[in-house]
């Protein structure tokens, strides 16, 4: 489930024409790194992994919208960051990557 969600996000990013190639490459690389960590997490804590993937999907959607809504983007990114907060001790690399994705998406949404 988590892997499928991330693969859908990757496909949407590849097809999106509003992103600069540099931004596409950055996001795709981040998602590739994150995918492995998310698969591991989903084996331990399926609901948490699905929640994180859902917030990544929602945040990416908000950044790719033609008519951007800064409030919705902020809510989605804040939710994404909050979704990994409890994993700082057990999965520090996951938290670091998710926070990096959140920052990258926030910067793209400006």
C-alpha positions in Angstrom: 0.0 0.0 0.0 2.7 2.5 1.0 4.9 1.6 -1.9 2.0 2.0 -4.3 1.2 5.5 -2.9 4.8 6.6 -3.3 4.9 5.2 -6.8 1.7 7.2 -7.7 3.3 10.3 -6.3 6.4 9.7 -8.4 4.4 9.3 -11.5 2.4 12.5 -10.9 5.7 14.4 -10.4 7.1 13.0 -13.6 4.0 14.0 -15.6 3.7 17.5 -14.0 4.8 20.3 -16.3 4.6 23.0 -13.7 7.7 21.8 -11.9 11.2 22.8 -13.1 13.3 19.7 -14.1 15.6 20.5 -11.1 12.6 20.3 -8.7 11.4 17.1 -10.3 14.8 15.4 -9.9 15.1 16.6 -6.3 11.7 15.3 -5.3 12.1 12.0 -7.2 15.5 11.4 -5.5 14.0 12.2 -2.1 11.1 9.9 -2.7 13.4 7.1 -3.9 15.4 7.3 -0.6 12.3 7.6 1.5 10.5 4.6 -0.2 12.9 2.1 1.3 12.5 3.5 4.8 8.7 3.7 4.4 8.6 0.0 3.4 10.5 -0.9 6.5 8.3 1.2 8.7 5.1 -0.3 7.1 6.3 -3.7 8.2 6.3 -2.5 11.8 3.7 0.2 11.9 1.4 0.0 8.9 -1.0 2.7 9.9 1.8 5.2 10.7 3.5 4.5 7.4 0.2 5.0 5.5 -0.4 8.2 7.3 3.0 9.6 6.4 2.5 8.5 2.7 -0.9 10.2 2.7 0.5 13.4 4.0 3.3 13.3 1.3 0.6 12.7 -1.3 -1.5 15.6 0.0 1.4 18.0 0.2 2.6 17.1 -3.3 -0.9 17.6 -4.6 -1.1 21.1 -3.0 2.2 22.1 -4.5 1.1 21.0 -8.0 -2.2 22.7 -8.0 -2.6 25.4 -10.6 -4.5 27.7 -8.2 -2.4 27.4 -5.1 -3.9 27.8 -1.7 -1.2 28.7 0.8 -3.3 27.7 3.8 -4.0 24.2 2.5 -0.3 23.8 1.6 0.8 24.8 5.1 -1.7 22.4 6.7 -0.6 19.5 4.5 3.1 20.2 5.2 2.6 20.7 8.9 0.7 17.4 9.0 3.5 15.7 7.1 6.1 17.0 9.7 3.8 16.0 12.6 3.3 12.5 11.1 6.9 11.6 11.8 7.5 13.4 15.0 7.3 10.3 17.2 9.9 8.5 15.1 12.9 10.7 15.9 14.4 8.2 18.2 13.6 5.0 16.4 13.8 6.1 12.7 16.0 9.3 12.6 16.8 8.9 8.9 13.1 8.7 8.0 12.3 11.8 10.0 15.2 13.7 8.4 14.1 12.7 4.9 10.4 13.5 5.5 11.4 16.9 6.9 13.6 17.6 3.9 10.7 16.7 1.6 8.4 19.0 3.6 10.9 21.9 3.3 11.4 21.3 -0.4 7.7 21.2 -1.1 7.2 24.4 1.0 9.8 26.2 -1.0 8.3 25.0 -4.3 4.9 26.2 -3.2 6.0 29.8 -2.6 
